[in-house]
Amino acid sequence: MTRMTPTELKQANARSLWHPMAHPKAMQDTPPDIIVRGDGSWIWDVDGHRMVDGVGGLWSANLGFGRREIRDAVVAQMDELPFYNIFRGTTHARAIELSERVVNLMQPDSVSAVFFSNGGSDAVESALKLARQYWKIQGQSDRIKYISLKQGYHGVHFGGMSVNGNTNFRRAYEPLLPGCFHVDTPWLYRNPFTQDLELLGKICAEMLEREIVFQGPDTVAAFIAEPVQGAGGVIVPPSNYWPLIRKVCDKYGVLLIADEVVTGFGRTGHLFGTRMWGVQADMWCLAKGISSGYVPLGATAISTKVADVFSQGDPALASVAHGYTYSAHPVAAAAALATLDILEREDILGNVKQQSDRLMSRLQALGKRSRLIGDVRGVGLMACLEMVADKSTKAAFGRGAKEVAMVARGAYERGAMVRTSGANIILSPALTISGEQIDLLCDALDESFAAVER
Ligand SMILES: Cc1ncc(COP(=O)(O)O)c(C=O)c1O
């Protein structure tokens, strides 16, 4: 199906394509893998090499590749209406159907409206802007600040980047949005406070409270966090953390935004990460799994509490002066509707729980065996192997260390695609992955670690 030969593709990639999160020159010296086909959890590269996709596209192809139903919905929508906008005076059927669908799905979370966009960064940007507007409508214009977690990832727009908790993503683009502050993540493996999970949750929730009080509660618009941190290294908070931060936010009237771009639609084994913690947010940022990554789509789900303030607010203040040409693109909405049909019909969450047990027990065993793995963590079908230079001291690798890339390359050669991020090997396969494929993924990692250690 490609217009170029494999060699031409490789050359053209090096010549003309700049990649996200990569140095253009490095992409020439170490060319990226060219993926040309997918089926379920199998992917093939341009040289015909078949692998289990341990990355799930990018935490996104939750239902695996080649789902006929999603493809058919997309094709039918292309024939019927490939595009129309939903700016004020017009709308279209798929946008309406999808909004009702998401609202119904999230009724247990007290969601009553949804604002669509094109991806995770948009969903975050929309939530951050709507949070400020929520306060302005109520005459509290000083509530403009955002608090977020270190190690958090909230996409790449200026708002999301400003609440991001990793300086690597921020430095080249500073100065960022003023009024953004970061507090510690309850990270068991690396924290200076305690190895007692519950105490850690309490300490970190108190840090949020202290920051709100320090900033002045009447200046803080929202706290944003991922129910489980994904890109930051699959950091799973203690079970008391989210209930405690909900209480802190309520105490000071601060909005709670759950960035569920990764955790939404089943990745943790629960439909939404906030449900895993038994907590309701005030807004949820959704993307990736909503359309199984087949077509880009973002959504910001809005609780009744927030929606009521907008609908009862003065139109001069409460009109949403924000939106994207492709908000609720009909083709993306069609893909999402087909995705949600499958998610509701098949026991996807059951498969996540079953395969998660298999994955985590294999990874724990590998972690015990390998001197290069300091920590193994995860929940559902998101997992991380944190590699260390010294297991006993938890010393990190120095700059330029090759081990992490070598493990990933070794896994690739043995038939498993995994992702690296800093010293982390990250796994986020499709939620439909089979037990056999989990085994192949883990076999490839086992062998690759053993080879690198040798
Ligand atoms: C938690 C979280 N928020 C936001 C984003 C940004 O999403 P996108 O890359 O679709 O803009 C991501 C991307 O991985 C994410 O993991």
The ligand as an ORCA input file, in Angstrom:
! r2SCAN-3c Opt
* xyz 0 1
  C      -2.212     12.288     30.760
  C      -2.029     12.921     29.412
  N      -2.585     14.111     29.175
  C      -2.476     14.701     27.983
  C      -1.786     14.109     26.960
  C      -1.658     14.787     25.634
  O      -2.376     14.123     24.673
  P      -2.082     14.370     23.099
  O      -0.723     13.824     22.843
  O      -3.193     13.612     22.431
  O      -2.190     15.829     22.867
  C      -1.202     12.860     27.159
  C      -0.462     12.182     26.080
  O       0.103     11.134     26.233
  C      -1.310     12.257     28.422
  O      -0.716     11.080     28.680
*
